[in-house]
Amino acid sequence: MSEVTDVSTALKPEFLVVVDKIYRDMCNLQPGTKVLIISDSRTPRHVVSAFMGMAMTMGADVSVSENPMPPPPTLQPGYEWNSMVKAACKEAELIVDLAVGYADFMAEAVERGARIMSPGDGTGGHHIEDTLIRTMLAADIHALRREAHVLAGHFTEAETLHMTSEEGTDFRLFIGDLEGISSDEFLWDPDKKKWTGTWSALPPAAPGIVIPKGRGDGVIAVDGFLLYEPAYDHEKPTGPVFLTFENGKIVDVAGEPLFAGRLSHWLAEQPDDSASYGPVHLNLGTNARAMLTQHPEFEKLRGTICCGIGDSSLLTRMWHGSELEPNVSHMHWDILIMRPTLKLDNLIICEHGFIVDEVTSPG
């Protein structure tokens, strides 16, 4: 089960500070910008009002599209959204996504030139307010941004990636032709005064790589959680679940009987084997204030590694890696490794779940 975080029914004033940071520092919101806020029935009304009201005070043209609750996040790639929200996205220059996550029409918006800021990545719901206050006010988001750029550089410079853990992970990947991604979640770099992103999912940060189909061999011992359908909540196994990969595909699931059995059964139920291909992305969390909640802050938990499995066709269109061969699937699901040791070539980036201080300094 995921950790429980605070759920409020009234606006916290600190949240207004967070929203101001998002618009001003991360989105460079200017007067006249066409802003579309997409929400659903899970999203607290005062959260929507905060994003709408702050955009209005900054002179933006704002519209809100509230939608019925979508299915669990794993099903995002295959879900068919209504035509009205799709039409609204065609006019937007900045989309504040509190509901959707991955979708064709969102990828089309990015390709058209719009930018997407996702405070919840489609799964944040009622956790959004507490999560963003904790991870963006109690943490220095600009320090996280600069650190993420340094770590992304290590991914870019490396030829090989080797991930191990005392729980049983031993996974290797060739990355010599891949570009490291900072995933600092800033659409706008306030230091360089230029646009640096097209799609961001808060909070910061999770530097890493997008991985082409068919790459990666070895065993990953999942000791954090498995996020897949039909479990809307994250399933946290009581013991490691061992996923064996060959040429970027899961060929065996073993370990803790209950959760390994459930995952094996779920994969066998799928209409094809596309949900078994991965990892399609690998990211190192750097935010020390992140927790294992239903909000996608889990991807940013400092010292952990999150890997995505299944669809990458929307990920590469919205985020990074458009030149890479994607895996097309109706599913995208995630796994978390809590105490990894990560080596890029001979450089130890993270050891037993702790990021090495020396590798985060510029130069």
Secondary structure, 3 states (H helix, E strand, C coil): CCCCCCCCCCCCHHHHHHHHHHHHHHCCCCCCCEEEEEEECCCCHHHHHHHHHHHHHCCCEEEEEEECCCCCHHHHHHCCCCHHHHHHHCCCCEEEECCCCCCHHHHHHHHHCCEEEECCCCCCHHHHHHHHHHHHCCCCHHHHHHHHHHHHHHHHHCCEEEEECCCCCEEEEECCCCCCECCCCCCEECCCCEECCCEEECCCCCCEEECCCCCCEEEEEECCEEECCCCCCCECCCCCEEEEECCCEEEEEEECHHHHHHHHHHHHHCCCCHHHECCCEEEECCECCCCCCCCHHHHHECCCEEEEEECCHHHHHHCCCCCCCCCCCCCEEEEEECCCEEEECCEEEEECCEECHHHHCCC
